[in-house]
Amino acid sequence: MAGSNGKQKTVRDMILSLALIGVAAGFIYLLVPHNDHAPDLKRVDYQVELSTARRAASYPVAAPEGLPAAWKATSVRYQGENSDRWHLGFQAPGGQYVQVEQSTQKRADFIDQASQGASATKRTEKIGGHTWTRYTGGRYDALVLEGTPGSTTVVAGTASFGRLTEMAEALRTR
């Protein structure tokens, strides 16, 4: 009978150890902050970069005018050494992403990059007096402006085609 008492102690000690580890893990979980909402993106002012791009680019640089305040500009850059590439990113109402991309880079390559690999559809739309072709993809959908020799304009993002159309309607060049 002496052997069974030792086995009972071992099992009891193991259960107590597991319970102690469980209590410690629960306590640590409660101490670690849990913040599951998306971070608030800062609004950026893109007017200086826009002025620079409009002076330097070899094509008319587009930027939105008259968008509601719910559209938040979150990123901007102009790379003159990289095919006169203009980028303007926005958080659309509802939290989705919309970007305006322009470049003198080879059209097919640029569309593929700016639209994250989206494919052209046979559907075109008249937006703001211009013809735009719809592209659909796994990550981004896009609208590509037709009839702009020497440069390519793409409005793309995770937002719906309705939001992409809103952005395309708001684009102005000077």
N, C-alpha and C positions, 0 to 999 in steps of 0.2 A: 504494500500500500504506500510505501514511502515514495515510490517513483511517480505516482499519479499526482501527489501534492505539488511536486516540482513543476509538472507540466501545467497545472492550473495557475501557478504563480506566473509562469512565462506568458500564457495567454492573457491573463489579467493585466500584466505589465504592458503588453503590446497594445491592448485596447485602451488603457489609460494614456499611453504615449500618443496614439492616434488622436484621441480626444483633445489632448493638450495641443497638438499640432493644428488641429481644426480650429480651436479657439484662437490661437495665435494668428492663423491665416485670416480668419474673420476680422480680427482687430486691425490687422494691417490693411485689409480691404477698406474698412471704414475710414482709415486715416488718409488714404490716397484720394486726391480730388478727382471727381468724375465730371467732365464737361463734354457732353456729347454733341452739342450744337456746332455748326460750322462757324469758323472765325469770321468776324465782321471785317470785310475788306475795306481798306482806306480808299477814299475818293481821291483821284489825282487830277491836277489841272494840266491839261495838255496843250494849252494855247501857245506857249513858247516853242515847244517841239513842232507844233503845227506850222507856225510862222517860219521856222527854220526849214522844215521839209518843203513848204511851198516855194521858198526862195531857191532851194538847192535841187529839187527833183526835176527831171526832164519831162514830166507829165503833170497834169492837173491833180493835185493831191485832194482827196475827198475826206470830209469830216462831217458829222451830223450837226444840223442846226434845228433848234426847236423841239428837241426830245423832252418829254416830261422829266421832272426832277427825280423820279423813281429809277431812271437809268443812271447807273453810277460808273463813270470812267474809272478803270482799275489799272490799266497799263498802257504805256505809250512808248514808242521808239521809232527813230528814223535812222537807217543805216545806209548812208550814201555810198560807202565802199562795197556794199553787198547788193548790187543791182537796184540801187535807189529804193530800198525796201521800207515801206511805211506800215506800221502796225498800231492799231488803236483798239484796246479791249474794253468791254463793258460788262457789268453785271446787269442783266435785264430785270424788269419787275418779275418777281417769282423766283429769283435767284439763279436763273440759267445764264450761260455765257454767250456773248456775241462779240465777234471781232471783225474789224475792217482791215483788210490786207491789200496792199498794192505793191507792184514791183515791175521792173523792166526785165526780169528774169524770163527765161524760156517759158512760154505760156503753160504747156502741159505739166512741166516740172513744178512750177509755182502753184498751180491749182491743186496738184496732188499734195504738196506740203501744206498749203493754207487750209485745205479742207480735210486734212488728216486722212487722205486716201479715199474720199468719197467719189462716187461714180456719176457721170452725167446721165440725166434722164432725157427723154424726148420732150419734156415739158418746159415751155418758156412762158414768161410773164412780162407784161408791160408794167413797169414800176417807175413812177416819176418821169414818164416819157421815154424811158430806155428799155431795151430788151435784156432780160436776165434769164439765164438757164439754171434750172434746178439741178443740184447734185445731192445724192443721198449716200449716207455711209453709216458705218457701225458706231463711230464716235461722234462725228460732226455731220450736220447737213449744211448745205451751202447754196448761195446764189452767186453766179458769175456773170459779170457785166459783159455784154457782147458789143462788138463794134468799136473797140478802143485800140487801134494799132499802136504798137510801141510800148504798151503797158497792159497790165491785167489787174482788175479789181474784183476782189472776192469778199463777200459777207458770209461768215461761217460761224458755227458754234453749236452748243448743245441745246439751244433754244428752239422753239417751234418755228416752222416756216412763217407763221404769222409775225413773230418777233423779228425774224430775219428781214421780212418785208418792211416792217416798221423802220428798221435801221436803213435799209436801202432807200426808202422814200425820203428819209431825213438827210441823206448825203448831199452835200453841196461842194462845189469846187470854186476856187477863185484864182 
